[in-house]
Amino acid sequence: MKHVSIVVRAEWDEEASVWVASSSDIDGLAVEADTLEALEPKVIAAITDLFELNGFTSDLPEIPVHIMAEQLVRIPNPSY
């Protein structure tokens, strides 16, 4: 597993009222938090743990992690 960078998708789960993060680049990543700010350190900690558990090695001094947030917001239609 050699990544130039890791893309993490963070989506708002309206039913559970939490942000949920996952990534196709890191098997097993599933983290949630009440706020986007609280999600970031949890994502970093989980990725670090998953690297260690999976024996990940890299010759890069740092591995960029892109946390891409998406939240759907609905507004009333004034012409409805």
N, C-alpha and C positions, 0 to 999 in steps of 0.2 A: 504494500500500500504506500505509494509515493504521491503526495499531493503538493502542488504548488500553493494551493490555498483550499480552504474548507468553506463551503456555503451552508449556512444554517438558515432554515425558514422558520420564522416566528409568526404564528397566526393567533388571532384572538378567538377564543372559544366562548361565544356569548352565553351559551347554556351553562357552562361551568364557571364563567366569569374569571378566566385565567388566560394568560399567554402560554402557548404550547410551542416548544421548539423541537424540530427534528431535522435530520440531514441524510441525504442519500450518500454522502461522502463518508459518514461514520456510522457503521452498523451499531444498532442498539441505543442511539441517542434519542431520548424522550424525556424532556424536562419541562416543567411548568412552574409559573410564578404569577403572583397577583399583578405585578407591574412589569413593564418592559425593562425598567432599570434593575429590578430584582432578578430578572431572567438572565442577564448577561453573566454575572459571576457564576451562576449555576451551570450555564452552558460551558463556560471555560473549565470549571471543575470537572464536569462530566466528561468532556473531551479528553482532558488530561488523564482521568481514571481509565477511560476506554483505550487510550493509547497504551498505557501500562498493562492493562489486562490482555490486550491483543498483541503485545510485543512489538509495537510500532517503533521503527527507527527511521531517522532522517538525518541527512547531512546539512540541513538548513539550520541556521541559528534561531530563527523564529518562523512559525507557520501562521500566515494570516488567516483569521477567521472572520468571515463576512456574515453578520447577523442581519438578515433581510426581514423586516417586519411588514405585515400586511393586516389591515383591519378594515372590515366593511362597515360603513356607517350609512344608515338610511335616514333620509329627511322626508318630511311630509310633502306631498305633491300639492302645491297651492291651487292647481286647476282641477283637482279630483273632486 
